[in-house]
Every structure is written in structure tokens, then in C-alpha cells.
Amino acid sequence: MSTGRILVVDDDAAIRTVLAEALRSEGHSVSLAESIADMERQLGSFDPELLITDVILPDGNGLDEISSVLQRRPDLPVIVLSAQNTLSTAVRATEQGAFEYLPKPFDLDELCRAVGDGLRSRANRGTVEPEGIKEDLPLIGRSPAMQDVYRTIARVVANELTVLVFGESGTGKELVARAIHDLGPRQKKPFVAINMAAIPRDLIESELFGHERGAFTGAQARTAGKFELAQGGTLFLDEIGDMPMEAQTRLLRVLQQGEFTTVGGARPIRADVRIIAATHKDLPALIAANGFREDLYYRLNVVPVTLPALRERLGDIPELARHFLDRAAQEGLSRKRLGDDALARLSAHGWPGNVRELENLMRRLAALSREELISARQIDLALAGGPGESVPIPFIGKGLEDAVEVHLASYFASFGDDLPPDGLYDRVLAEVEAPLLRLTLAAVRGNQLRAADLLGINRNTLRKKLTDHRIDPARVRRGNS
């Protein structure tokens, strides 16, 4: 096992002590620092062979110092520890040149393995100048399961490796693809997504590779396919497990040769795209059943990323739910907040639809709840029956009828043996009409003429209804409730 001189920088005395004992027991020589200034002094006097640093220190940010340190010591492996367990922290640590990033609380055995790997590597590394990390990243959550996802993303954003994202429906596979694209060198080029499960079998090749005029009946003009539209950028192949075998063969040829031809075309076109694929299916099982090409699987599965189901990251629910409520408010719905009992109820749900189900639930509550504070009872009504039985949210047809019936049944039940006050018809209409008006205005960014057309009513009628419900179109346009 490689041993060496290790400098540990952390303002928490207990963490410094634990790390010192663990590393010394492995045979390492350890020096401790509690600030950036102390670290700078010991970089010269102790001359470490590996640096372990926290991010938030009394006199600055440890991440900001990595680039400076590596300019002077490009051979020094740096391991970053952080309680700020977000994707931006993981990516920024990697871009600054860190050898490894470990979220707190960390596993001592894992840290010791990283130290051994770092000491063995000690290869010259140049400094990577970051362009700046967007804080408004699509992936949310600080659970251990999500930390693994963040670390994998951080390692692949700067290269061109093909990524295959596994996860149940609704876990956010396209968000992973977008994060890799938005943080990588192709960020200023197109991000093009195509869902294999949503394209008819006989149109998939045309959708992917484009077609020439006259290539088939109805092809009246040349049309570019997704590969051509994504040139220079990223092509996201969602639900790759639903791709027909004949299309798989053509895709494999493109990946092998780096070029493609349109349907009905003869001239090869260079495929300058990064491929990210995703599936909720068990591809090895499909291969065994002759439903997926094994050689294509290995071409796609260069870097696998497995997204956890929401039920496997229940600790992330409060942050996710608040984020979705904030987004709904920015889109013009009323601002809502969750009570402690509501958060407990959310954690008890089975989440068969994963994060997408949670997002839809929060939007529904933001639109239909009259109270600012959402309670567990309101969660129960919205879920309509408990784990695994969430009400669908289409705004037309029987889904809406069922949701309204559940809401009204609860309203009648709240009066016990008595009846609600007279005037129920107008109150129910107003309760449905107000969120419909807010949602419609938000969808058209406050354009009243467009909203009236979309609703199918006269503009003057719309204005009167907005006045009756005290809805300010200007506030909706600005994203306020």
C-alpha cells in the first residue's frame, strides 16, 4: 500500500482528529491545518504528497484555492470534502482539478481508498480553468444515492464518452443528460432529445437520420434528422430499449463509423454529436431475449449512470417539494408552503411515478389548494387513496372529474350531518375558474388576448372574471402569485 505525507485542512477539530487517527493507522504521516492561511504555511514546511481539504473554511473557500495550489504543485492530488452536497460542488471540484470529491458525512474506508489511489496516481496534471458553474441546476437532492450520481456526472462532463442512464420512469433521466450537456464543452451547441417509445417504427430511421425528397410516399422535401440537428452538440436517445432492431443496426453503424446517410440519400454525413442514451428497461434481459443488440449495448454503456427511485431517496423529498412549489409560484400559481405533517405524509407515499409524480402533485396543490399552508389532509385528498394510487392530472376528461368529486366529497364530509351553506354552485365554479384563469395566463405569459382565445371567451369577459377573482395579469406575467 502507498503511504505518504498528507495535509488535512478542516476547521472542525473532531474531523481533523478522526482523519489523523485513521490515516496514521494506515502508515501515513499527517499534518493538520484549520484554515487556508495555515494550509499555505504547511504546503512549504510539511511538503505534503496529498492534500485533503474542506470547502468552507474560516478565511475562505477551499475550492477557490485548489487551482492556485495546483499551479504551484501540479503533481499534488487533492481530495475535497464538503457538506454542500450538490451537483455544482461536485462538478466544480472536478473542474478545479481535484482528484476526488467526497460528500460529508464520508465513509472512512472510502476516504482511505481514495488517499491510496491518489498517492499512487501522482501524475502531472494541468489546471482546468472553470467557465463557471450554473447554480440553477436541474438535479436536486443531497442524499447519498444522489451523491454517487453527481460524482459520476462530474467525471464525464469534460470528455466525450457515451453515457447510458438507467432509471425508472419519472426519475429524471433527461435532466441528467441536460446537466452533462450544459456543463460540458458542447454547452453552446444544440441539445436534441428523441423518445424512441413515442416514434412509430417505420418513422424512426427518418426521425434519426433525416430523409431526401421522394425517399418515400409523402416525402415532399428534404428533412434533417435528429443527428443532423444535433451537430456539434448532444443527442439524447430516450427509452433506447424501445428502439426496433433494424434501427439499432443503423445506430450501431453510425457509432462505429462516425457518419450516417439520410433515408434515400447517398452522401455520408459526419456525425459530430455526443450520445447520451437512457432506458427504464433491463437491457441485459432484452439482450437475452433477442430484443436488443449486445454490441450496441456495449457501445452505449461506456459510462453507466443509475438514477435512484424517489422511494430510495426519501430525505430529498422536502427540498424537491419546496423547489416545485417555488417553480409553480414563479409560473403564476399561488405561493404555498408545506406543514411538517404534510412532509411526513409525502415521505410515507410509495411514489410509483417518482420525481415526476411529486412535481405533478405539487403543481396540483399549488393550483387547487385555497390555504397557503398545505396539510397532510390535503396531501391525502390529492393522492386520493394512499401509496401507489395517485390521481392522474389531465385537465380534461374523467381524471379531472374524479379529482373534483374527491374534493367535493371531502367538503361535504367536513360538515358532518349538516349541509354546506347555500350558494354551493357558484362557490364550486369559482374554485375551478380561478386556477384555470391563473394557469392559462401563466401559460401565455400574461397575454390577455391570447388567454381569451385559448379559453374561448370574449376578452371583456376575461377582464371581468379576472377582476372578480382579483387576479392581476401583470403579476402573473412577472411570475408572482
ZIDA-V941601 format. One record per pair of residues at least 4 apart in sequence whose ideal C-beta (glycine too) atoms are under 7 Angstrom apart, sorted by sequence separation. I is the first residue (numbers start at 1). GAP is how many residues later the second one is. D is the distance in Angstrom with one decimal. If there is no record, write none. Layout:
<<I | GAP | D> <I | GAP | D>>
This chain:
<<12 | 4 | 6.7> <13 | 4 | 6.3> <14 | 4 | 6.4> <15 | 4 | 6.2> <16 | 4 | 6.1> <17 | 4 | 6.5> <18 | 4 | 6.3> <19 | 4 | 5.9> <20 | 4 | 6.0> <21 | 4 | 6.3> <22 | 4 | 7.0> <24 | 4 | 6.2> <34 | 4 | 5.7> <35 | 4 | 6.9> <36 | 4 | 6.4> <37 | 4 | 6.8> <38 | 4 | 6.4> <39 | 4 | 6.4> <41 | 4 | 6.2> <42 | 4 | 4.3> <60 | 4 | 6.2> <65 | 4 | 5.7> <66 | 4 | 6.1> <67 | 4 | 6.5> <69 | 4 | 5.9> <70 | 4 | 5.5> <85 | 4 | 6.8> <87 | 4 | 6.1> <88 | 4 | 5.9> <89 | 4 | 6.3> <90 | 4 | 6.6> <91 | 4 | 6.1> <92 | 4 | 6.1> <94 | 4 | 6.0> <102 | 4 | 4.5> <106 | 4 | 6.5> <107 | 4 | 6.8> <108 | 4 | 6.3> <109 | 4 | 6.5> <110 | 4 | 6.5> <111 | 4 | 6.4> <112 | 4 | 6.6> <113 | 4 | 6.3> <114 | 4 | 6.1> <115 | 4 | 6.4> <116 | 4 | 6.4> <117 | 4 | 6.3> <142 | 4 | 6.7> <146 | 4 | 6.2> <147 | 4 | 6.4> <148 | 4 | 6.6> <149 | 4 | 6.4> <150 | 4 | 6.2> <151 | 4 | 6.6> <152 | 4 | 6.5> <153 | 4 | 6.2> <167 | 4 | 3.8> <172 | 4 | 6.4> <173 | 4 | 6.8> <174 | 4 | 6.2> <175 | 4 | 6.3> <176 | 4 | 6.6> <177 | 4 | 6.4> <178 | 4 | 5.7> <179 | 4 | 6.0> <180 | 4 | 5.9> <183 | 4 | 6.8> <199 | 4 | 5.6> <203 | 4 | 5.6> <204 | 4 | 6.2> <205 | 4 | 5.8> <206 | 4 | 6.8> <211 | 4 | 4.2> <215 | 4 | 4.7> <224 | 4 | 4.1> <226 | 4 | 5.9> <230 | 4 | 6.4> <243 | 4 | 5.1> <244 | 4 | 7.0> <245 | 4 | 6.7> <247 | 4 | 6.2> <248 | 4 | 6.3> <249 | 4 | 6.7> <250 | 4 | 6.6> <251 | 4 | 6.5> <252 | 4 | 6.2> <253 | 4 | 5.8> <261 | 4 | 4.8> <279 | 4 | 6.1> <282 | 4 | 6.6> <283 | 4 | 6.3> <284 | 4 | 6.6> <285 | 4 | 6.4> <293 | 4 | 6.7> <294 | 4 | 6.8> <295 | 4 | 6.5> <296 | 4 | 6.2> <297 | 4 | 5.7> <308 | 4 | 4.1> <316 | 4 | 5.5> <317 | 4 | 5.8> <318 | 4 | 6.3> <319 | 4 | 6.3> <320 | 4 | 6.5> <321 | 4 | 6.4> <322 | 4 | 6.2> <323 | 4 | 6.4> <324 | 4 | 6.4> <325 | 4 | 6.6> <326 | 4 | 6.5> <327 | 4 | 6.5> <329 | 4 | 6.0> <338 | 4 | 4.4> <340 | 4 | 6.5> <341 | 4 | 6.5> <342 | 4 | 6.4> <343 | 4 | 6.6> <344 | 4 | 6.6> <353 | 4 | 2.8> <355 | 4 | 6.2> <356 | 4 | 6.4> <357 | 4 | 6.3> <358 | 4 | 6.4> <359 | 4 | 6.4> <360 | 4 | 6.3> <361 | 4 | 6.4> <362 | 4 | 6.2> <363 | 4 | 6.3> <364 | 4 | 6.0> <365 | 4 | 4.8> <374 | 4 | 5.1> <376 | 4 | 6.4> <377 | 4 | 6.5> <378 | 4 | 6.3> <379 | 4 | 6.1> <385 | 4 | 3.9> <396 | 4 | 6.3> <398 | 4 | 5.9> <399 | 4 | 6.6> <400 | 4 | 6.2> <401 | 4 | 6.3> <402 | 4 | 6.5> <403 | 4 | 6.5> <404 | 4 | 6.1> <405 | 4 | 6.1> <406 | 4 | 6.6> <407 | 4 | 6.5> <408 | 4 | 6.4> <409 | 4 | 6.2> <410 | 4 | 6.5> <415 | 4 | 6.4> <420 | 4 | 5.4> <423 | 4 | 6.0> <424 | 4 | 6.1> <425 | 4 | 6.5> <426 | 4 | 6.2> <427 | 4 | 6.3> <428 | 4 | 6.6> <429 | 4 | 5.7> <430 | 4 | 6.1> <432 | 4 | 6.2> <433 | 4 | 6.2> <434 | 4 | 6.5> <435 | 4 | 5.9> <436 | 4 | 6.2> <437 | 4 | 6.3> <438 | 4 | 6.2> <439 | 4 | 6.3> <440 | 4 | 6.7> <447 | 4 | 6.2> <448 | 4 | 6.2> <449 | 4 | 6.7> <450 | 4 | 6.2> <451 | 4 | 6.2> <457 | 4 | 4.6> <459 | 4 | 6.5> <460 | 4 | 6.5> <461 | 4 | 6.4> <462 | 4 | 6.3> <463 | 4 | 6.5> <464 | 4 | 6.3> <465 | 4 | 6.2> <472 | 4 | 6.9> <473 | 4 | 6.2> <474 | 4 | 6.6> <10 | 5 | 4.8> <23 | 5 | 4.3> <33 | 5 | 3.8> <43 | 5 | 6.8> <56 | 5 | 6.8> <57 | 5 | 5.5> <60 | 5 | 6.8> <84 | 5 | 4.8> <93 | 5 | 4.2> <106 | 5 | 5.4> <141 | 5 | 4.1> <156 | 5 | 5.5> <181 | 5 | 6.1> <182 | 5 | 5.2> <194 | 5 | 7.0> <199 | 5 | 4.9> <206 | 5 | 4.6> <211 | 5 | 6.9> <214 | 5 | 5.9> <224 | 5 | 5.5> <230 | 5 | 4.2> <243 | 5 | 5.4> <254 | 5 | 6.9> <261 | 5 | 6.6> <281 | 5 | 6.1> <286 | 5 | 4.0> <287 | 5 | 5.0> <292 | 5 | 6.2> <308 | 5 | 5.1> <328 | 5 | 4.3> <338 | 5 | 5.4> <352 | 5 | 6.9> <369 | 5 | 5.8> <374 | 5 | 6.9> <384 | 5 | 6.3> <394 | 5 | 4.3> <395 | 5 | 5.7> <415 | 5 | 5.6> <441 | 5 | 5.6> <452 | 5 | 5.6> <457 | 5 | 5.7> <466 | 5 | 4.6> <471 | 5 | 7.0> <475 | 5 | 4.2> <10 | 6 | 5.3> <24 | 6 | 5.5> <33 | 6 | 4.5> <55 | 6 | 6.2> <70 | 6 | 6.6> <167 | 6 | 5.2> <181 | 6 | 6.3> <213 | 6 | 5.9> <254 | 6 | 4.6> <261 | 6 | 6.8> <286 | 6 | 3.9> <329 | 6 | 4.1> <351 | 6 | 5.8> <383 | 6 | 6.8> <393 | 6 | 6.6> <394 | 6 | 6.6> <444 | 6 | 4.2> <452 | 6 | 6.6> <23 | 7 | 4.9> <55 | 7 | 4.7> <69 | 7 | 6.6> <82 | 7 | 5.2> <94 | 7 | 6.6> <156 | 7 | 6.0> <213 | 7 | 6.5> <261 | 7 | 5.7> <287 | 7 | 4.9> <351 | 7 | 6.7> <383 | 7 | 5.4> <384 | 7 | 4.4> <392 | 7 | 4.3> <444 | 7 | 5.1> <452 | 7 | 4.4> <455 | 7 | 6.7> <466 | 7 | 6.5> <8 | 8 | 5.8> <54 | 8 | 5.5> <55 | 8 | 5.5> <93 | 8 | 4.2> <102 | 8 | 6.7> <165 | 8 | 4.5> <196 | 8 | 6.9> <199 | 8 | 5.3> <211 | 8 | 5.2> <213 | 8 | 5.4> <227 | 8 | 6.3> <261 | 8 | 6.8> <391 | 8 | 6.8> <412 | 8 | 6.6> <33 | 9 | 5.5> <53 | 9 | 4.2> <69 | 9 | 7.0> <102 | 9 | 6.0> <213 | 9 | 5.2> <226 | 9 | 5.9> <259 | 9 | 4.4> <260 | 9 | 5.8> <283 | 9 | 5.5> <365 | 9 | 5.5> <369 | 9 | 5.7> <382 | 9 | 6.9> <411 | 9 | 6.7> <20 | 10 | 4.8> <181 | 10 | 4.7> <212 | 10 | 5.4> <259 | 10 | 6.1> <287 | 10 | 6.1> <441 | 10 | 5.3> <444 | 10 | 6.5> <449 | 10 | 6.0> <452 | 10 | 4.5> <8 | 11 | 5.0> <31 | 11 | 5.5> <90 | 11 | 5.1> <165 | 11 | 5.1> <259 | 11 | 5.2> <260 | 11 | 5.5> <325 | 11 | 5.2> <391 | 11 | 6.3> <440 | 11 | 4.9> <448 | 11 | 6.3> <451 | 11 | 6.2> <8 | 12 | 6.6> <20 | 12 | 6.0> <66 | 12 | 5.5> <102 | 12 | 6.7> <165 | 12 | 6.6> <211 | 12 | 5.6> <258 | 12 | 6.5> <259 | 12 | 5.6> <391 | 12 | 5.2> <80 | 13 | 4.3> <178 | 13 | 6.2> <194 | 13 | 6.2> <210 | 13 | 5.5> <258 | 13 | 5.6> <365 | 13 | 6.4> <39 | 14 | 7.0> <100 | 14 | 4.5> <194 | 14 | 7.0> <210 | 14 | 4.7> <283 | 14 | 5.5> <440 | 14 | 5.7> <448 | 14 | 6.0> <31 | 15 | 4.4> <210 | 15 | 3.3> <440 | 15 | 5.8> <16 | 16 | 4.8> <209 | 16 | 4.4> <322 | 16 | 6.9> <6 | 17 | 5.6> <31 | 17 | 6.9> <63 | 17 | 6.8> <163 | 17 | 6.3> <208 | 17 | 5.1> <254 | 17 | 5.4> <321 | 17 | 5.9> <365 | 17 | 5.8> <51 | 18 | 6.9> <62 | 18 | 6.8> <80 | 18 | 4.7> <85 | 18 | 4.1> <100 | 18 | 6.6> <207 | 18 | 6.1> <208 | 18 | 5.4> <209 | 18 | 5.8> <210 | 18 | 5.5> <364 | 18 | 5.8> <78 | 19 | 6.8> <79 | 19 | 6.9> <99 | 19 | 4.8> <174 | 19 | 6.2> <206 | 19 | 6.6> <207 | 19 | 6.2> <208 | 19 | 6.0> <78 | 20 | 4.8> <79 | 20 | 6.0> <255 | 20 | 6.9> <36 | 21 | 5.4> <78 | 21 | 5.6> <79 | 21 | 4.7> <80 | 21 | 4.8> <81 | 21 | 5.5> <82 | 21 | 6.2> <83 | 21 | 4.4> <361 | 21 | 5.8> <6 | 22 | 5.0> <8 | 22 | 6.3> <35 | 22 | 5.5> <37 | 22 | 5.7> <77 | 22 | 4.0> <82 | 22 | 6.3> <99 | 22 | 6.7> <384 | 22 | 5.1> <3 | 23 | 6.9> <11 | 23 | 5.1> <35 | 23 | 5.1> <36 | 23 | 5.1> <79 | 23 | 6.6> <81 | 23 | 5.8> <153 | 23 | 6.7> <157 | 23 | 5.5> <277 | 23 | 4.9> <3 | 24 | 4.2> <4 | 24 | 6.2> <5 | 24 | 4.7> <6 | 24 | 5.2> <7 | 24 | 5.2> <8 | 24 | 5.3> <9 | 24 | 4.5> <10 | 24 | 7.0> <11 | 24 | 6.8> <35 | 24 | 4.9> <36 | 24 | 4.6> <156 | 24 | 6.3> <3 | 25 | 5.2> <51 | 25 | 5.8> <53 | 25 | 6.7> <55 | 25 | 6.5> <81 | 25 | 6.2> <318 | 25 | 5.3> <321 | 25 | 6.1> <381 | 25 | 6.0> <448 | 25 | 5.8> <7 | 26 | 6.4> <43 | 26 | 6.9> <50 | 26 | 7.0> <153 | 26 | 5.9> <157 | 26 | 4.3> <158 | 26 | 6.4> <381 | 26 | 6.3> <50 | 27 | 4.9> <51 | 27 | 4.8> <52 | 27 | 4.7> <53 | 27 | 6.2> <54 | 27 | 5.2> <55 | 27 | 4.2> <70 | 27 | 4.7> <153 | 27 | 5.9> <157 | 27 | 4.4> <158 | 27 | 6.7> <446 | 27 | 4.8> <48 | 28 | 7.0> <54 | 28 | 6.8> <97 | 28 | 6.1> <437 | 28 | 6.1> <446 | 28 | 6.7> <36 | 29 | 5.7> <52 | 29 | 6.5> <55 | 29 | 5.9> <63 | 29 | 5.8> <67 | 29 | 5.2> <317 | 29 | 5.1> <336 | 29 | 6.3> <361 | 29 | 6.8> <364 | 29 | 5.6> <381 | 29 | 5.4> <437 | 29 | 6.4> <9 | 30 | 4.6> <63 | 30 | 6.1> <66 | 30 | 4.2> <67 | 30 | 6.5> <97 | 30 | 5.6> <317 | 30 | 5.6> <336 | 30 | 5.2> <446 | 30 | 5.1> <66 | 31 | 5.8> <97 | 31 | 5.4> <345 | 31 | 4.1> <446 | 31 | 2.8> <7 | 32 | 6.7> <66 | 32 | 6.0> <96 | 32 | 6.7> <194 | 32 | 4.9> <334 | 32 | 6.2> <342 | 32 | 4.9> <344 | 32 | 6.7> <433 | 32 | 6.7> <437 | 32 | 6.2> <441 | 32 | 5.7> <445 | 32 | 5.7> <19 | 33 | 6.8> <63 | 33 | 5.8> <95 | 33 | 5.2> <139 | 33 | 6.7> <227 | 33 | 5.7> <314 | 33 | 5.0> <333 | 33 | 4.2> <336 | 33 | 6.0> <342 | 33 | 5.6> <346 | 33 | 6.3> <357 | 33 | 5.6> <360 | 33 | 5.1> <438 | 33 | 6.1> <55 | 34 | 6.8> <96 | 34 | 6.4> <192 | 34 | 5.1> <324 | 34 | 6.7> <328 | 34 | 6.4> <333 | 34 | 5.5> <339 | 34 | 5.4> <341 | 34 | 6.0> <342 | 34 | 5.1> <345 | 34 | 4.4> <349 | 34 | 6.3> <437 | 34 | 5.7> <442 | 34 | 5.6> <7 | 35 | 5.6> <79 | 35 | 5.6> <95 | 35 | 4.2> <320 | 35 | 6.4> <324 | 35 | 4.8> <328 | 35 | 5.2> <337 | 35 | 6.4> <339 | 35 | 6.4> <341 | 35 | 3.9> <345 | 35 | 6.6> <434 | 35 | 4.6> <441 | 35 | 4.4> <79 | 36 | 6.9> <139 | 36 | 5.6> <336 | 36 | 6.0> <337 | 36 | 5.9> <338 | 36 | 5.1> <339 | 36 | 5.3> <352 | 36 | 5.3> <433 | 36 | 7.0> <138 | 37 | 4.3> <139 | 37 | 6.9> <192 | 37 | 5.1> <225 | 37 | 6.7> <240 | 37 | 4.2> <321 | 37 | 6.3> <325 | 37 | 5.2> <329 | 37 | 7.0> <337 | 37 | 6.9> <342 | 37 | 5.2> <350 | 37 | 3.4> <353 | 37 | 6.3> <92 | 38 | 6.4> <192 | 38 | 3.9> <235 | 38 | 4.5> <237 | 38 | 6.7> <240 | 38 | 6.6> <241 | 38 | 4.1> <320 | 38 | 5.9> <324 | 38 | 3.7> <328 | 38 | 3.8> <336 | 38 | 5.5> <349 | 38 | 5.1> <350 | 38 | 4.7> <438 | 38 | 6.4> <7 | 39 | 5.9> <79 | 39 | 6.3> <190 | 39 | 6.2> <204 | 39 | 6.8> <208 | 39 | 7.0> <234 | 39 | 6.6> <239 | 39 | 6.9> <240 | 39 | 5.0> <311 | 39 | 6.2> <324 | 39 | 6.7> <138 | 40 | 6.0> <139 | 40 | 5.7> <190 | 40 | 5.2> <204 | 40 | 6.3> <232 | 40 | 5.6> <233 | 40 | 6.5> <234 | 40 | 4.7> <235 | 40 | 5.7> <236 | 40 | 5.0> <237 | 40 | 4.3> <238 | 40 | 5.1> <239 | 40 | 6.1> <241 | 40 | 3.5> <311 | 40 | 5.1> <5 | 41 | 6.4> <7 | 41 | 3.8> <77 | 41 | 3.4> <92 | 41 | 4.9> <138 | 41 | 6.0> <192 | 41 | 6.8> <196 | 41 | 6.5> <228 | 41 | 6.5> <231 | 41 | 5.3> <252 | 41 | 6.3> <310 | 41 | 4.2> <317 | 41 | 6.9> <321 | 41 | 5.7> <325 | 41 | 5.9> <5 | 42 | 6.6> <6 | 42 | 6.0> <77 | 42 | 6.9> <91 | 42 | 5.7> <137 | 42 | 6.2> <191 | 42 | 5.8> <196 | 42 | 6.6> <197 | 42 | 4.1> <205 | 42 | 5.6> <231 | 42 | 6.5> <234 | 42 | 6.1> <241 | 42 | 5.9> <5 | 43 | 4.9> <9 | 43 | 6.8> <11 | 43 | 6.6> <189 | 43 | 4.0> <190 | 43 | 3.9> <191 | 43 | 5.0> <192 | 43 | 5.4> <193 | 43 | 4.2> <194 | 43 | 6.3> <195 | 43 | 4.5> <196 | 43 | 4.6> <201 | 43 | 5.0> <204 | 43 | 4.6> <230 | 43 | 4.7> <252 | 43 | 6.2> <5 | 44 | 4.8> <6 | 44 | 4.9> <7 | 44 | 5.1> <8 | 44 | 4.8> <9 | 44 | 4.2> <10 | 44 | 4.3> <77 | 44 | 6.0> <103 | 44 | 4.5> <189 | 44 | 3.3> <192 | 44 | 6.9> <194 | 44 | 6.8> <195 | 44 | 5.5> <196 | 44 | 5.9> <227 | 44 | 5.5> <248 | 44 | 7.0> <252 | 44 | 4.6> <255 | 44 | 4.9> <310 | 44 | 4.5> <4 | 45 | 3.7> <9 | 45 | 6.3> <77 | 45 | 6.5> <88 | 45 | 4.5> <191 | 45 | 6.9> <193 | 45 | 6.1> <197 | 45 | 4.1> <205 | 45 | 6.1> <241 | 45 | 5.9> <248 | 45 | 4.8> <251 | 45 | 6.5> <309 | 45 | 5.7> <310 | 45 | 5.5> <4 | 46 | 6.0> <6 | 46 | 6.5> <11 | 46 | 5.5> <186 | 46 | 6.6> <196 | 46 | 4.4> <227 | 46 | 6.1> <11 | 47 | 5.4> <75 | 47 | 5.5> <88 | 47 | 6.0> <186 | 47 | 5.0> <196 | 47 | 4.5> <252 | 47 | 6.3> <9 | 48 | 6.9> <134 | 48 | 6.7> <186 | 48 | 5.6> <215 | 48 | 4.8> <245 | 48 | 7.0> <248 | 48 | 5.2> <310 | 48 | 6.4> <75 | 49 | 5.8> <88 | 49 | 5.8> <215 | 49 | 2.7> <74 | 50 | 5.3> <87 | 50 | 5.1> <101 | 50 | 6.1> <212 | 50 | 5.5> <214 | 50 | 6.7> <74 | 51 | 5.5> <209 | 51 | 5.1> <211 | 51 | 5.5> <212 | 51 | 7.0> <241 | 51 | 6.4> <74 | 52 | 6.5> <87 | 52 | 5.0> <181 | 52 | 7.0> <209 | 52 | 6.9> <210 | 52 | 4.3> <211 | 52 | 4.0> <212 | 52 | 3.9> <9 | 53 | 6.6> <101 | 53 | 6.7> <181 | 53 | 4.1> <209 | 53 | 5.4> <210 | 53 | 7.0> <211 | 53 | 5.5> <212 | 53 | 4.9> <209 | 54 | 6.2> <70 | 55 | 6.9> <71 | 56 | 5.5> <86 | 56 | 6.8> <70 | 57 | 5.1> <85 | 57 | 4.0> <177 | 57 | 7.0> <206 | 57 | 5.1> <205 | 58 | 5.6> <177 | 59 | 4.3> <67 | 60 | 5.4> <90 | 60 | 4.0> <94 | 60 | 4.0> <240 | 60 | 6.8> <90 | 61 | 5.5> <94 | 61 | 6.3> <85 | 62 | 5.7> <91 | 62 | 6.8> <174 | 62 | 6.4> <87 | 63 | 4.5> <91 | 63 | 4.5> <90 | 64 | 4.2> <174 | 64 | 6.3> <50 | 65 | 6.1> <173 | 65 | 6.8> <87 | 66 | 6.5> <91 | 66 | 6.2> <368 | 67 | 5.9> <50 | 68 | 5.1> <367 | 68 | 4.2> <50 | 69 | 5.6> <49 | 70 | 6.2> <10 | 71 | 6.9> <367 | 72 | 6.1> <22 | 86 | 5.1> <26 | 86 | 5.7> <186 | 88 | 5.9> <22 | 90 | 6.3> <23 | 92 | 6.7> <87 | 92 | 6.5> <91 | 92 | 5.6> <180 | 96 | 6.2> <177 | 99 | 4.3> <177 | 101 | 6.7> <173 | 105 | 3.9> <333 | 105 | 6.0> <332 | 106 | 5.5> <6 | 109 | 6.5> <332 | 109 | 6.0> <333 | 109 | 6.9> <332 | 110 | 3.1> <165 | 111 | 6.8> <169 | 111 | 5.1> <331 | 111 | 4.6> <168 | 112 | 5.4> <162 | 113 | 4.8> <163 | 113 | 4.7> <164 | 113 | 5.1> <165 | 113 | 4.0> <166 | 113 | 6.4> <167 | 113 | 6.4> <2 | 114 | 5.6> <160 | 114 | 5.6> <1 | 115 | 5.9> <4 | 115 | 4.7> <2 | 117 | 4.0> <2 | 118 | 4.9> <176 | 129 | 5.9> <176 | 131 | 6.6> <173 | 134 | 6.2> <172 | 135 | 6.1> <164 | 136 | 4.7> <171 | 136 | 4.1> <162 | 137 | 6.9> <164 | 137 | 4.5> <162 | 138 | 5.7> <166 | 138 | 6.4> <171 | 138 | 6.3> <167 | 139 | 6.5> <162 | 140 | 4.5> <163 | 140 | 4.8> <164 | 140 | 5.3> <165 | 140 | 4.8> <166 | 140 | 4.6> <167 | 140 | 3.3> <161 | 141 | 5.0> <166 | 141 | 6.9> <168 | 141 | 5.2> <161 | 142 | 5.0> <163 | 142 | 6.0> <165 | 142 | 6.5> <332 | 144 | 4.0> <335 | 146 | 4.7> <156 | 147 | 5.2> <332 | 147 | 6.6> <334 | 147 | 4.4> <331 | 148 | 6.7> <333 | 148 | 6.2> <330 | 149 | 4.3> <332 | 149 | 6.9> <152 | 151 | 6.9> <329 | 152 | 5.2> <152 | 153 | 5.2> <149 | 156 | 6.1> <149 | 158 | 6.4> <146 | 162 | 7.0> <145 | 163 | 3.9> <145 | 167 | 5.7> <146 | 167 | 6.1> <145 | 168 | 5.0> <143 | 170 | 4.1> <146 | 170 | 6.6> <141 | 172 | 5.9> <143 | 172 | 5.0> <143 | 173 | 5.0> <142 | 174 | 6.8> <141 | 175 | 3.5> <140 | 176 | 6.9> <141 | 178 | 6.4> <140 | 179 | 5.8> <141 | 179 | 6.6> <140 | 180 | 5.5> <140 | 183 | 5.5> <170 | 183 | 4.7> <171 | 183 | 4.7> <172 | 183 | 5.3> <170 | 184 | 3.5> <171 | 184 | 6.1> <169 | 185 | 6.9> <170 | 185 | 5.8> <168 | 186 | 5.7> <170 | 186 | 3.5> <170 | 187 | 6.0>>
